Amino acid sequence: MTFIPGRARPARRRRIGDFAPLPLAAVATLLIVLILFVPVLISTGQPAPGIFTQAELIVDRISGNGATHLYVHGVGTTSRYTEIWVGLASDFNWSGSGGVPWAHLNWSAWTNQSDVLSLSLMTIENPVAVNVTAYYVSPGGTAWYVGVVAFYVGPAPGSSGDDLYYASQTSGVGLPSTPTPVDNSSLPLTILLPITGSGRAP
């Protein structure tokens, strides 16, 4: 554009970079967004069903000790479950290989607790099958986490120690493809329980 003497110079459009460096402007904008929206995102109540409410079964055993310890709780340790049920079956024959006689299991020992963060128990049975259900309710929805898993502790091939063998009847239960050595470096074993149902809270 040509400037003619005696006429006012046309106003130049200003960019945000003329007033403040762009990195500073970006940081300020981000801070404003965080101040406005973070209080909405952070809640002290129960979260909706998701990654932090995912239930897991933890199996632990100390070498030389005849007891197997079982723990059920959420990945986010503050997830409060409306109900947790754990059933044990032990009167069956299985040594870590072949099929587990799922249809013939007798769930004779049940433990359940209401309004809890976790449930733990111990058994000396070997083999033992575990039937877990964790029911979660929040204003954001409901979820059922379930799993049926059998465990057997037996001699490890070519070793003086023991291995933990496992099999599951429940689709979606992620188990290792090989037995786990019974030692402090390999156990406890964490098993995520799949969600089998969900919905909006009434």
C-alpha positions as CSV (number, residue, x, y, z in Angstrom):
1,M,0.0,0.0,0.0
2,T,1.3,3.4,-1.0
3,F,1.4,6.1,1.7
4,I,0.2,9.6,0.6
5,P,1.6,12.6,2.7
6,G,-1.2,14.4,4.6
7,R,-3.3,11.3,5.0
8,A,-3.6,9.1,8.1
9,R,-1.6,5.9,8.0
10,P,-4.1,3.0,7.9
11,A,-4.4,1.1,11.2
12,R,-2.4,-2.1,11.3
13,R,-4.1,-5.2,12.4
14,R,-2.4,-6.4,15.6
15,R,-1.7,-10.0,16.5
16,I,-1.5,-11.4,20.0
17,G,2.3,-11.8,19.4
18,D,2.6,-8.0,19.4
19,F,1.4,-7.8,23.0
20,A,3.0,-10.9,24.5
21,P,5.3,-13.7,23.3
22,L,3.3,-16.6,22.0
23,P,4.7,-19.2,24.5
24,L,3.6,-16.9,27.4
25,A,0.2,-16.4,25.8
26,A,-0.2,-20.2,25.4
27,V,0.7,-20.9,29.0
28,A,-1.7,-18.2,30.3
29,T,-4.5,-19.7,28.2
30,L,-3.8,-23.2,29.5
31,L,-3.8,-21.9,33.1
32,I,-7.2,-20.2,32.6
33,V,-8.7,-23.4,31.2
34,L,-7.3,-25.5,34.1
35,I,-8.6,-23.0,36.7
36,L,-12.1,-23.1,35.1
37,F,-12.5,-26.8,34.5
38,V,-10.3,-28.8,36.9
39,P,-12.8,-28.4,39.8
40,V,-15.4,-30.0,37.6
41,L,-13.2,-32.9,36.7
42,I,-12.0,-33.7,40.2
43,S,-14.7,-35.4,42.3
44,T,-14.6,-36.6,45.9
45,G,-17.5,-39.0,45.1
46,Q,-17.4,-42.5,43.6
47,P,-16.2,-42.5,40.0
48,A,-18.2,-44.0,37.2
49,P,-17.3,-47.6,36.2
50,G,-14.0,-47.6,34.4
51,I,-10.3,-48.2,34.7
52,F,-10.1,-47.1,38.4
53,T,-13.0,-49.3,39.4
54,Q,-11.7,-52.4,37.6
55,A,-11.7,-55.3,40.0
56,E,-8.7,-57.6,40.3
57,L,-7.9,-60.9,42.0
58,I,-4.5,-61.1,43.6
59,V,-3.0,-64.6,44.4
60,D,-0.1,-64.9,46.7
61,R,1.8,-67.9,48.2
62,I,5.1,-68.1,50.2
63,S,7.5,-70.8,49.3
64,G,7.4,-73.6,51.9
65,N,4.0,-72.3,53.3
66,G,0.9,-74.4,52.6
67,A,-1.5,-71.4,52.5
68,T,-2.7,-69.5,49.4
69,H,-3.8,-65.9,50.1
70,L,-6.5,-64.3,47.9
71,Y,-7.3,-60.6,47.7
72,V,-10.1,-58.9,45.7
73,H,-10.0,-55.1,45.3
74,G,-10.0,-52.4,42.6
75,V,-7.1,-51.1,40.6
76,G,-7.9,-47.7,42.1
77,T,-7.6,-48.8,45.8
78,T,-10.4,-46.4,46.9
79,S,-13.1,-48.1,44.8
80,R,-15.9,-49.1,47.2
81,Y,-17.8,-52.1,46.0
82,T,-21.5,-52.5,46.9
83,E,-20.9,-56.2,47.3
84,I,-18.0,-58.7,46.8
85,W,-18.7,-62.5,46.8
86,V,-15.9,-65.1,46.8
87,G,-16.7,-68.8,46.6
88,L,-14.2,-71.7,47.0
89,A,-14.4,-75.2,45.6
90,S,-11.8,-77.8,46.6
91,D,-13.2,-81.3,46.3
92,F,-12.0,-82.0,42.7
93,N,-9.1,-83.7,41.0
94,W,-6.7,-81.5,38.9
95,S,-3.0,-81.3,38.8
96,G,-2.4,-78.3,36.6
97,S,-2.7,-80.0,33.2
98,G,-5.8,-81.2,31.3
99,G,-9.2,-79.8,31.8
100,V,-10.7,-78.6,35.1
101,P,-14.0,-80.4,35.8
102,W,-15.9,-77.1,36.0
103,A,-19.3,-78.7,35.8
104,H,-18.7,-80.8,38.9
105,L,-17.3,-78.1,41.2
106,N,-19.1,-77.7,44.5
107,W,-19.0,-74.1,45.7
108,S,-19.4,-74.9,49.4
109,A,-17.5,-72.1,51.0
110,W,-18.8,-68.6,50.3
111,T,-17.6,-65.3,51.7
112,N,-19.3,-62.0,51.0
113,Q,-19.0,-58.5,52.3
114,S,-21.0,-55.3,51.6
115,D,-19.9,-51.7,51.1
116,V,-16.2,-52.6,51.1
117,L,-12.9,-51.6,49.4
118,S,-11.5,-55.2,49.4
119,L,-12.0,-58.7,50.6
120,S,-9.2,-61.1,51.5
121,L,-9.1,-64.7,52.6
122,M,-6.8,-67.7,52.9
123,T,-7.0,-71.3,52.0
124,I,-4.8,-74.4,52.5
125,E,-6.8,-76.4,49.8
126,N,-4.8,-77.6,46.8
127,P,-6.2,-77.5,44.1
128,V,-8.7,-74.8,44.7
129,A,-11.1,-73.0,42.4
130,V,-12.2,-69.4,43.1
131,N,-15.4,-67.9,42.0
132,V,-15.4,-64.0,42.3
133,T,-18.1,-61.4,41.7
134,A,-17.6,-57.8,42.5
135,Y,-20.6,-55.5,42.1
136,Y,-19.9,-51.7,41.8
137,V,-22.5,-48.9,42.0
138,S,-22.0,-45.2,41.6
139,P,-24.1,-42.2,40.4
140,G,-22.3,-42.7,37.1
141,G,-23.4,-46.3,36.5
142,T,-23.0,-49.9,37.7
143,A,-20.7,-52.8,36.8
144,W,-20.3,-56.5,37.5
145,Y,-16.7,-57.9,37.5
146,V,-16.5,-61.7,37.6
147,G,-14.0,-64.5,37.2
148,V,-13.8,-68.3,37.9
149,V,-10.2,-69.5,38.2
150,A,-8.7,-72.7,39.4
151,F,-5.2,-72.9,41.0
152,Y,-2.8,-75.8,41.8
153,V,0.6,-75.7,43.4
154,G,2.9,-78.5,42.4
155,P,6.5,-79.4,41.8
156,A,8.2,-77.4,39.1
157,P,9.8,-79.6,36.4
158,G,13.6,-79.7,36.7
159,S,13.6,-77.7,39.9
160,S,13.4,-78.2,43.6
161,G,10.7,-75.4,43.9
162,D,7.0,-75.3,43.1
163,D,5.0,-73.7,40.4
164,L,1.5,-72.1,40.5
165,Y,-0.7,-73.5,37.8
166,Y,-4.0,-71.9,36.8
167,A,-6.9,-72.2,34.4
168,S,-10.1,-70.1,34.0
169,Q,-13.6,-70.8,32.9
170,T,-14.3,-67.1,32.4
171,S,-13.8,-65.5,29.0
172,G,-11.6,-62.4,29.2
173,V,-9.6,-63.4,32.3
174,G,-5.9,-62.7,31.4
175,L,-3.7,-65.5,32.7
176,P,0.0,-66.1,31.9
177,S,0.6,-68.7,29.3
178,T,3.0,-70.6,31.6
179,P,3.0,-71.6,35.3
180,T,4.4,-69.0,37.7
181,P,7.2,-70.0,40.1
182,V,6.3,-69.9,43.7
183,D,8.8,-67.3,45.0
184,N,8.9,-63.7,46.1
185,S,10.2,-62.4,42.8
186,S,7.2,-63.9,40.8
187,L,4.3,-63.6,43.2
188,P,1.9,-62.1,43.9
189,L,0.0,-62.7,40.7
190,T,-2.5,-60.1,39.6
191,I,-5.5,-61.2,37.6
192,L,-7.9,-58.6,36.1
193,L,-11.5,-59.6,36.3
194,P,-13.5,-58.8,33.1
195,I,-16.7,-56.7,33.3
196,T,-19.7,-58.8,32.3
197,G,-22.5,-56.2,32.7
198,S,-23.0,-52.5,33.2
199,G,-25.7,-49.9,33.2
200,R,-26.9,-46.6,34.6
201,A,-27.6,-46.4,38.2
202,P,-31.3,-46.4,39.0
